[in-house]
């Protein structure tokens, strides 16, 4: 049975963090609220921006650059995850968390004041860099400043912070865009970013202020690998987007393959160990996250399109399925942290993968059948999202458990890179290519049947990898 490693480069730092972590949640309220507000700000922006994006390019012009608003955000995220991991392991999470809020806030302001499309695209790159710093550093703070049982509760709270924007973000963004202008979609999160910074500065200084000078890193992730991976993700997403928009052409396929080659070169240096390819322990955890995140992103990205083409639904009507998925995800995150969940963490990940397998199978069945059994697709997205809620929380918690204190940042960044690569590869390259290749040549049932059916292969990969993690204690319930 695997437990938290006690390796640390600074015993005084370790003792101070442990003393803070052992305090009850009520004593950590300012820090907890700061993290929650930051999560809400990032969640609202990421969920609302899609609604506003068409109006942005209608106003600024250059609609052909539309896909780059998302690709550049992804480039910033991938590069920032490695930077954040290095900073967290060297001097604690305060620096990358503060920088993340600063970059994210500046990116919002630049986007809101943009007068040219290039200016706006630069803002998206800045936002992505800030968001990547925030994602890793928040997880590191969660690992270092909260005791084991508290972490799962915080994951459930963060899920609630995500669910609120998931329900109201697109609607609010649509109202803002149509009434007061798309710029307010980017202005709105700015006060939340400032509030998060103000609330968090004092507790974070107590935890990490004496580490600002930094310590020597042990085999840090090279920044060239992060840059190459970021470019690879961009090329894969760009190639997939071009294929989806314009059909399969050799230049687009070559672009996607070049991106894949760049990722293959960079990946060994981004993983937590040289034996990552064996798919055991922490490497298996990252593999599960890659597969589950990608499959879930495909489900979210294409379910609305499926319902529009197969049932003739409007975006708002089809969006009900996404709302139901958000509920399933929230339930999964909430349940995995309960004390009555008498399962080890690796078992929760396995059952989450099996839930997603059932969900994707139901979605595939619905897509491939000519019979219109609408509840089937809702049940399918529910089980898929439930499994993701189980898995995304538990993979993060297991990464914390399997990581020494001085490598939490690096390993968390590896986990997040797996998440981003899975989403980009399965959605932008695999699903996008299938849709582009079939939607003008085959029936709706054949197109989406293949699109979702191929995802079953990756869910099965997640199930297999989950069996190779090894026993990991559930600190919420004490299950061994």
PyMOL commands that set and color helices and strands:
alter all, ss='L'
color gray80, all
select helices_A, chain A and resi 11-21+25-60+63-65+68-91+93-112+117-145+148-179+183-187+190-211+223-246+250-270+276-278+282-311+315-336+345-368+374-402+405-438+444-466
alter helices_A, ss='H'
color red, helices_A
deselect
rebuild
show_as cartoon
